[in-house]
Amino acid sequence: MATFNFKELFSNQFRKDGTLKARNTIENYMRCLHNRYTNIYEFEEKTYFGHTKSFYNHNFGKFQNFLKQLGIEYTIENDAPRGGRSGNHIVIVDKKLAEEVYSQFSAEY
């Protein structure tokens, strides 16, 4: 089992005393590692006054960098019917390592 130094990897998410900052994104990303049914899409849809609009999800690139820093293998797949860009999403390939990272993070924080 690999051990990770989260304070060193994600130093901008921690305070000087070693506690997690409020409203940090690392906790959300860790939940995505644990929940196998969650996909991070490149575009997210929001409904305004009965109309659906697509917006670029800024967490898409950040989540890719997060996975790269941890060394978790992933692929980008597309589930749109005609292969459009709105169907791009991240699929974690190395689920065993992702679960190890999540369990270590949840035990420490």
N, C-alpha and C positions, 0 to 999 in steps of 0.2 A: 504494500500500500504506500503510495506516494504521500509525502507531507508537504503542505503548502504554507508559505509565510504570507498570509493575506495582507498584513500591515505593510510589508515591503512591496508586494505586487500592486496594491491599490492604495498607495499612501495618501492620495488626495481624498479618500473616503473615510479617513480616521482622524480623530482629534489628537492633540499632542499627548494626552494621557492614555491613548490606546483604545478608547471607546469609539464606536461607530457614530458618524455624524447623523443628525436627524434628516429624514427624507433622502437617504442615499439610494443610489440605483443598484448597488451590489446586492442588497437583500432581494430586490425584484428579480435580478438576473439569477440568483441562487434558486428562487422559487421556480423559475423557468427550467433550470437544470433538473429539479426534482419532479416537476409535473411533466410527464412524457406526452401529454396531449396538448401542450401549449406550443404553438408555432409562432415565431416572430416574423411577421409579414413586413415586406418593404413598404407597402402602402396600407393604411388603415382607413376604414370607412366610417364616416360619421353622418348622422342624419340631422338635418336642419330643416325645420318646418315641412317635414314630410318628404324632403328630397335627400337622396344619398349622395355624398361627395367623398372623393378619395383624397387623402392627404399623405404626403411622404412621412414615414415613421422614422424619426431621427434616432431612435434606439436601434435601428437595424444595423448600421455600421458600428455603433458602440458595442452591441452585443457580439458582433464578429470579432472585434478587438479583444473583448473580454474572454472569448473562447480561445483565441490565439495565445493570450498571455498565460492561460492555464494549460495549454497544450492539448485541448480537447478537439478531436477531429469532428468536422461538420461538413455538410454539403448544402448547397443552395438548390432547392427544387422549385418546380412551378406546378401549381394545381389549377391554373386558370383554364377554362374550356378551350380557348383559342391561343393559349400560350402567352398571354399578355403580361406586361411587367407587374401588374397588380397581384399576380398569383405567386410571385417570388417569395419564398419563405425559407428559413433556416431549419435544417433537420440535423440533430445531433447524432453522429454515427457511433461514437465511443460512449455508450450509455453507462457502462460500468465505471469508467473514470469520472463521468459526470456525477454519478451517485456517490462516489467516494469523496469528491470535492464538496458536495452538498452536505454529507454527513459530518465531515470534518468542520465545515463552517458552522453548522448548526450546533455542534458540540462546543465550539469555542465561543460563539456569540449567541 
